[in-house]
Amino acid sequence: MTSDQYRSKGRGPEVLQTDPLFLYREKLLAAGHKLIDLSFSNPSQAGLFWEKDTWMQFNPVETSQYSPDPQGPWVTRKAICEYYKEIGADIDPEQIVLTASTSEAYGLCFKTFMQKDDEVLVLTPGYPLISEIAFLEGFKVSSCPLTVNFEEGSWTLPWKKLKNSISTHTRILALVHPSNPLGNVFDLEQIEKLCQFAQAEGLILIIDEVFLDFPHREKGACPTFAQIQDTEVYILGGVSKACLAPQVKLGWIVVAGWPKQGPARRDHLVYVNDAYLSLSVYAAQISIFLLKNKTQLVETLQGRLESNEKELQLWASGRSLKVFPRRAGWYVVLSLAEQFQHLPDRSGQISRQCMDAGVWVHPGYLFDLPGTCLVISLLTPEIELRKGLKVLGNVQALA
Ligand SMILES: Cc1ncc(COP(=O)(O)O)c(C=O)c1O
């Protein structure tokens, strides 16, 4: 199977089980090879976790009574409103629907808002799970490629192409903001333009803001779509990223633009959520504590992202590859020199060479990146990153 075929996602576990690169990695690991991992996405495995004391402070007695609310407990929704207040958006608990994860929130929106034959439109390169979830819910996905400027290392939204990507079946436009893995961010003007665009085209906007709390601090905070007053927007978030607590399992949907257009659809979301009631009271309760006390851990993570990014830039200077500047998020895209841009199966070959040298790094094709790119996680513990980069320096294509 070629990496191009891999991109027709949503065809079950055989996709990963037959991808040559992932099979090769399994083979190496089974043979006892050690790989330095530069693809961390789980902070708790990267040494960034809440101390045991945190969980000890949690009082399970508060969860001994269960009175289900299909929107999720009001006290937790209130705590999420406080979180939004700090980032400049005035939200009411009535605008929030709680789920067991952000991924589940995507599924809930898709099955609530879409009819048979409807399609989700996504931007590429981007987070591959949106398509997977849409497929699992039985819907098709179309995509619009962002315009890349390799010189500047920037990505822009091609408005005309976006308009041309819309068919009579397009129902939802789903965006990740800040993007994973590109780390680019829309400014307020673009946010307003996107909202007007969606409204004019009759599309429902779903905005995944799980990386909103991780701007490059020297470049300033990222604006949230939750500030939007007059367009219906569904904003997804969750404690797995916002509080660095992927084990807790709490996600949310903020219905922005409410009450003008929101309530009917919000009520429909709540109705569907009521059929599952998958959020546990433990997750809902402890999330209140995590949201109130996350600052220090988030700061530690920010420090790591920034020092790792500097380390990576230093390593890359004098080499023939490019590190794309990061506006926000946990990942960085590396684009290889011109002579490696047209490899038959794109960056899969280079990732294989990296593995042969002893490092696992995500191939760009996993995110539909054009040309030959690699994606490195800045979440990686500093020592591991340094070790990994030293090894990667011996890979010919990265010299
Ligand atoms: C952009 C993006 N959205 C959503 C998720 C999933 O979040 P959750 O753990 O809340 O399902 C991830 C996980 O990595 C992600 O990168």
The ligand as a Tripos MOL2 file, in Angstrom:
@<TRIPOS>MOLECULE
LIG
   16    16     1     0     0
SMALL
NO_CHARGES

@<TRIPOS>ATOM
      1 C1         -6.8200   18.7760   17.2860 C.3       1 LIG1
      2 C2         -7.3170   17.7180   18.2210 C.ar      1 LIG1
      3 N1         -8.6210   17.6640   18.5160 N.ar      1 LIG1
      4 C3         -9.1210   16.7380   19.3610 C.ar      1 LIG1
      5 C4         -8.2910   15.7940   19.9510 C.ar      1 LIG1
      6 C5         -8.8800   14.7530   20.8370 C.3       1 LIG1
      7 O1         -9.1270   15.2730   22.0990 O.3       1 LIG1
      8 P1         -9.8220   14.3650   23.2380 P.3       1 LIG1
      9 O2         -8.7330   13.6680   23.9650 O.co2     1 LIG1
     10 O3        -10.5600   15.3450   24.1000 O.co2     1 LIG1
     11 O4        -10.7430   13.4370   22.5210 O.co2     1 LIG1
     12 C6         -6.9270   15.8170   19.6670 C.ar      1 LIG1
     13 C7         -6.0320   14.8230   20.2620 C.2       1 LIG1
     14 O5         -4.8530   14.7810   20.0600 O.2       1 LIG1
     15 C8         -6.4250   16.7950   18.7810 C.ar      1 LIG1
     16 O6         -5.1190   16.8460   18.4470 O.3       1 LIG1
@<TRIPOS>BOND
     1     1     2 1
     2     2     3 ar
     3     2    15 ar
     4     3     4 ar
     5     4     5 ar
     6     5     6 1
     7     5    12 ar
     8     6     7 1
     9     7     8 1
    10     8     9 2
    11     8    10 1
    12     8    11 1
    13    12    13 1
    14    12    15 ar
    15    13    14 2
    16    15    16 1
@<TRIPOS>SUBSTRUCTURE
     1 LIG1         1 GROUP 0 **** ****
